[in-house]
Amino acid sequence: MKKAKTYGLTHIAIAVKDLDRTLAFYQKVFDVEVMYHQNNFLQVTTPGANDIIVFEREKANYGKTGGIALSVFD
């Protein structure tokens, strides 16, 4: 499977239910590299880009509106 390349995510935080399952998916599709991995927190980057994706394990917010927090830096 050819890896997807992103252009300009910069920094995004996403509430998820399962960090390990999320990591496996994003490694397969986007070839992400782990920067930090803790019990309730995972931070990855995409190779060849300046993307930072943060996944936070949150029981209350995953899959709901507000489950994505977007930060844009100039």
N, C-alpha and C positions, 0 to 999 in steps of 0.2 A: 504494500500500500504506500503510495506517495504521500509524504508528510505535507500538511497544509502550512502555508506561510502567512503570517499576519502582517498588517501594515498599520501601525499606529495605535495599538491598544494603550500604550504607555503604562497605565496602572488601573486595575479593576479589582474589586473585592466581591466575591460571590459566596453566599451562604449555601452550605451543602449538608447533606445528611451523613455521608460516608466519605471520609478523606482518602482512604486507600483505594476505593473504587473510582473516585474522581481522579486521583493521580494516575491510575492505570489507563483510564480513558484519554486524558490529556497527553500522556506520554505516547500513546499509540497514534493519536490524531495529529498532535502538534509537536511531538518530540521535545516536550518541555524538560528542563533541567531543574532539579530541586535546589532551592537556596536555603530554606529553613523548613523543618518538619517537626512539629510538636503535637501533643495530644489533640488539641482543638484548633490547630492553625497549620496551614501549609502555604508556603510561598514558592512560586516557580517563575522561571523566565523562559522565553522562547529563544532558541539559538538564532543568531544572526539578526536580532531585532532588539529593541529596547523595551520590550513588553515585560511587565511584572503582573502576575496574576496571583491574588491572595484568595485562598479558600478557607472559610471559617466554618467549623462544625457548629451549627445552631439548630436545635430542635424546633424552635418556634418560627423561624423565618424562611427555611429552605422551601423553594417552590411557591412562595407567595410574593405578591407585589411588595417591593421594599427589600427583597432578598438580594438585590444587587446594589452595591454602593460604588459610584463612579467618581474618580478623582482625575482631573485634567490639570497638567502642569504646563505653564508657558515656558 
